[in-house]
Amino acid sequence: MNALDNFLFGLYPYICLTVFLLGSLIRFDRDQYTWKSDSSQLLKAGQLRWGSNLFHIGILFLFFGHFAGLLTPHFVYERFVSAGDKQLSAMVTGGIAGLLGFIGVSLLLHRRLFEPRIRINSKTSDIALLVLLWVQFALGLATIPVSANHMDGGLMMAFGEWAQHIVTFRPGAVEFLSGAGVLFKIHLFLGMSIFLVFPFTRLVHVWSGFAIVGYLVRPYQVVRARRLNVPAGQNQPRRPDAGV
């Protein structure tokens, strides 16, 4: 592995994770009024319903699929699923979710670029983020035919070992990517870059989405009607001719 690989896949992941966590915390502390999705639905709905739904279905499935697939040690499931079967399952389910997400982000990007009212109200970061996600979806779909050439699951296991070594701060993580092609490496690089730009874009609203889980364990909110605490007749509207 050369110096570039050591930087991109040995050091760059920690840079991205540090900016992702600290940047999100600082933005929430300093700029809470910008902590929102900046929806453009009021300007024009149009393709938003299909684009947004397809994009969110695809990217959420892929996020949790990559999270579980890369960070779950092989010994946890090796008695039930072989590496080859896991790869086949990832290719099929990931391919479907990736296609849905790609269609969705394509609709959203087209809407941003070619709807005049939305284009003039879009930030540079909005368009740049959609372009980044569009390329990332396209690269992910492009890796499926390449993965089909080696169905033993060895390369997928190597990616998992790389990710697990990174998050547990173990040395030698970069060595597991020695057999990965350029397409896979670009896909990994852009995936990490999304975490890098996360705090500076509308993506921060994702934190709020995960925060709704807190509603499942929060105490009940007691609501009392105002009329129950007001003397009889006092909650009636006053007549215009009534005295003070």
C-alpha positions as CSV (number, residue, x, y, z in Angstrom):
1,M,0.0,0.0,0.0
2,N,1.3,3.4,-0.9
3,A,1.3,6.6,1.1
4,L,-1.9,7.8,-0.6
5,D,-3.8,4.7,0.4
6,N,-2.5,5.0,3.9
7,F,-3.8,8.5,4.1
8,L,-7.2,8.0,2.4
9,F,-8.1,4.7,4.2
10,G,-6.0,4.9,7.4
11,L,-6.1,8.6,8.5
12,Y,-8.9,10.2,6.4
13,P,-11.6,8.1,8.1
14,Y,-10.7,9.6,11.5
15,I,-10.6,13.1,10.1
16,C,-14.1,12.6,8.7
17,L,-15.5,11.1,11.9
18,T,-14.0,13.9,14.0
19,V,-15.4,16.6,11.8
20,F,-18.8,14.8,11.7
21,L,-19.2,14.6,15.5
22,L,-17.6,17.8,16.6
23,G,-18.9,19.8,13.7
24,S,-22.5,18.6,14.4
25,L,-22.1,19.5,18.0
26,I,-20.7,23.0,17.3
27,R,-23.4,23.8,14.8
28,F,-26.1,22.7,17.1
29,D,-24.6,24.9,19.9
30,R,-24.0,28.0,17.7
31,D,-26.5,27.9,14.8
32,Q,-29.6,26.1,16.0
33,Y,-31.8,28.2,13.6
34,T,-30.0,26.6,10.7
35,W,-30.6,23.1,12.0
36,K,-33.4,22.1,9.6
37,S,-34.0,20.3,6.3
38,D,-34.8,23.5,4.4
39,S,-37.7,21.9,2.6
40,S,-38.7,23.5,-0.7
41,Q,-42.1,22.0,-0.8
42,L,-43.8,25.4,-0.5
43,L,-42.1,26.6,-3.6
44,K,-43.3,23.7,-5.7
45,A,-44.2,20.1,-4.8
46,G,-44.0,18.5,-8.2
47,Q,-41.3,15.8,-8.2
48,L,-40.7,16.2,-4.5
49,R,-43.1,13.5,-3.3
50,W,-41.7,10.8,-5.5
51,G,-38.1,12.0,-5.3
52,S,-38.0,12.4,-1.5
53,N,-39.7,9.2,-0.7
54,L,-37.6,7.1,-3.0
55,F,-34.4,8.8,-1.9
56,H,-35.1,8.3,1.8
57,I,-36.2,4.7,1.4
58,G,-33.1,3.9,-0.5
59,I,-30.5,5.8,1.6
60,L,-31.9,4.6,5.0
61,F,-31.9,1.0,3.9
62,L,-28.4,1.3,2.6
63,F,-27.1,3.2,5.6
64,F,-28.3,0.5,8.1
65,G,-27.3,-2.2,5.7
66,H,-23.8,-0.9,5.4
67,F,-23.6,-0.3,9.1
68,A,-24.6,-3.8,10.0
69,G,-22.8,-5.5,7.2
70,L,-19.5,-3.8,7.7
71,L,-19.4,-3.6,11.5
72,T,-20.9,-7.0,12.4
73,P,-18.0,-9.5,13.0
74,H,-18.2,-12.6,10.8
75,F,-18.2,-15.1,13.7
76,V,-21.6,-13.7,14.8
77,Y,-23.4,-15.0,11.7
78,E,-21.0,-17.5,10.1
79,R,-23.1,-20.5,11.5
80,F,-26.2,-19.3,9.7
81,V,-25.0,-17.4,6.6
82,S,-21.8,-18.0,4.6
83,A,-19.8,-15.1,3.3
84,G,-20.9,-15.9,-0.3
85,D,-24.6,-15.9,0.7
86,K,-24.1,-12.7,2.6
87,Q,-22.6,-11.0,-0.5
88,L,-25.4,-12.3,-2.7
89,S,-28.0,-10.9,-0.3
90,A,-26.2,-7.6,-0.1
91,M,-26.0,-7.4,-3.9
92,V,-29.7,-8.1,-4.4
93,T,-31.2,-6.0,-1.6
94,G,-28.5,-3.3,-1.9
95,G,-29.1,-3.1,-5.6
96,I,-32.8,-2.6,-5.2
97,A,-32.4,0.0,-2.5
98,G,-29.6,1.7,-4.5
99,L,-31.8,1.9,-7.6
100,L,-34.7,3.4,-5.7
101,G,-32.3,5.9,-4.1
102,F,-30.7,6.7,-7.4
103,I,-34.0,7.4,-9.0
104,G,-35.1,9.5,-6.1
105,V,-31.9,11.6,-5.9
106,S,-32.0,12.1,-9.7
107,L,-35.5,13.5,-9.4
108,L,-34.4,15.8,-6.6
109,L,-31.3,17.0,-8.5
110,H,-33.3,17.6,-11.7
111,R,-35.8,19.6,-9.6
112,R,-33.0,21.7,-8.0
113,L,-31.4,22.5,-11.3
114,F,-34.3,23.1,-13.7
115,E,-37.1,24.6,-11.6
116,P,-36.3,28.3,-11.7
117,R,-37.9,29.2,-8.3
118,I,-36.2,26.3,-6.6
119,R,-32.8,27.0,-8.3
120,I,-32.7,30.6,-7.2
121,N,-33.5,29.7,-3.6
122,S,-31.0,26.9,-3.4
123,K,-27.7,27.2,-1.7
124,T,-24.5,26.0,-3.4
125,S,-24.2,23.3,-0.7
126,D,-27.7,22.0,-1.6
127,I,-26.7,21.3,-5.2
128,A,-23.2,20.1,-4.3
129,L,-24.7,17.6,-1.8
130,L,-27.1,16.2,-4.3
131,V,-24.4,15.8,-6.9
132,L,-22.2,14.0,-4.3
133,L,-25.1,11.7,-3.4
134,W,-25.9,11.1,-7.1
135,V,-22.4,10.0,-7.9
136,Q,-22.2,7.9,-4.7
137,F,-25.4,6.0,-5.7
138,A,-24.1,5.6,-9.2
139,L,-20.8,4.2,-8.0
140,G,-22.5,1.8,-5.6
141,L,-24.7,0.4,-8.4
142,A,-21.6,0.1,-10.6
143,T,-19.8,-2.1,-8.0
144,I,-22.5,-4.8,-8.3
145,P,-21.4,-6.2,-11.6
146,V,-17.8,-6.1,-10.4
147,S,-18.8,-8.0,-7.2
148,A,-20.5,-10.6,-9.3
149,N,-17.1,-11.7,-10.7
150,H,-16.0,-13.0,-7.3
151,M,-18.9,-14.5,-5.3
152,D,-16.9,-16.1,-2.6
153,G,-17.4,-13.1,-0.3
154,G,-13.7,-12.6,0.3
155,L,-13.6,-9.0,-0.7
156,M,-16.7,-8.2,1.3
157,M,-15.1,-9.7,4.4
158,A,-12.0,-7.6,3.7
159,F,-14.1,-4.4,3.7
160,G,-15.7,-5.5,7.0
161,E,-12.3,-6.1,8.6
162,W,-11.1,-2.7,7.4
163,A,-14.2,-1.0,8.9
164,Q,-14.0,-2.9,12.2
165,H,-10.3,-2.1,12.5
166,I,-11.0,1.6,11.9
167,V,-13.7,1.9,14.6
168,T,-11.8,-0.1,17.1
169,F,-8.5,1.8,16.5
170,R,-6.6,-1.3,15.6
171,P,-3.5,-1.0,13.3
172,G,-3.2,-2.6,9.9
173,A,-6.7,-1.6,8.6
174,V,-5.4,-0.4,5.2
175,E,-3.8,-3.8,4.4
176,F,-7.3,-5.3,4.0
177,L,-8.0,-3.1,1.0
178,S,-4.9,-4.2,-0.9
179,G,-7.1,-6.3,-3.2
180,A,-9.8,-3.7,-3.8
181,G,-10.2,-2.1,-7.2
182,V,-10.3,1.6,-7.9
183,L,-14.1,1.7,-8.2
184,F,-14.5,0.3,-4.7
185,K,-11.9,2.7,-3.3
186,I,-13.6,5.7,-4.8
187,H,-16.9,4.5,-3.4
188,L,-15.4,4.3,0.1
189,F,-13.7,7.7,-0.2
190,L,-17.0,9.4,-1.2
191,G,-18.9,7.6,1.5
192,M,-16.5,8.9,4.1
193,S,-16.6,12.4,2.5
194,I,-20.4,12.5,3.1
195,F,-19.6,12.4,6.8
196,L,-17.0,15.1,6.3
197,V,-19.5,17.6,4.8
198,F,-22.4,16.5,7.0
199,P,-22.2,19.3,9.6
200,F,-22.1,22.0,6.9
201,T,-25.2,20.9,5.0
202,R,-28.8,20.3,5.5
203,L,-27.9,16.7,6.4
204,V,-27.7,17.7,10.1
205,H,-31.5,17.2,10.3
206,V,-30.8,13.5,10.2
207,W,-29.8,13.8,13.9
208,S,-33.3,15.1,14.7
209,G,-34.8,12.2,12.8
210,F,-32.9,9.7,15.0
211,A,-33.8,11.8,18.1
212,I,-37.5,11.0,17.7
213,V,-36.8,7.6,19.2
214,G,-36.7,9.5,22.5
215,Y,-40.5,9.9,22.2
216,L,-40.9,6.2,22.9
217,V,-39.5,6.5,26.4
218,R,-40.5,10.1,27.3
219,P,-43.0,10.6,30.2
220,Y,-46.6,11.2,29.3
221,Q,-47.5,14.8,28.7
222,V,-50.5,15.9,30.8
223,V,-52.8,18.3,29.0
224,R,-55.7,20.1,30.8
225,A,-58.4,22.0,29.0
226,R,-58.4,25.7,30.0
227,R,-62.2,25.7,30.5
228,L,-61.9,23.3,33.4
229,N,-60.0,25.9,35.4
230,V,-62.1,29.0,34.6
231,P,-65.2,29.9,36.6
232,A,-68.5,29.4,34.9
233,G,-69.4,32.1,32.4
234,Q,-65.9,33.5,32.3
235,N,-64.8,31.7,29.2
236,Q,-67.7,33.0,27.1
237,P,-67.0,35.7,24.4
238,R,-67.8,39.2,25.6
239,R,-70.5,41.2,23.8
240,P,-69.5,44.4,22.0
241,D,-72.0,46.5,23.9
242,A,-70.9,45.1,27.3
243,G,-69.3,47.4,29.8
244,V,-65.8,47.2,31.0
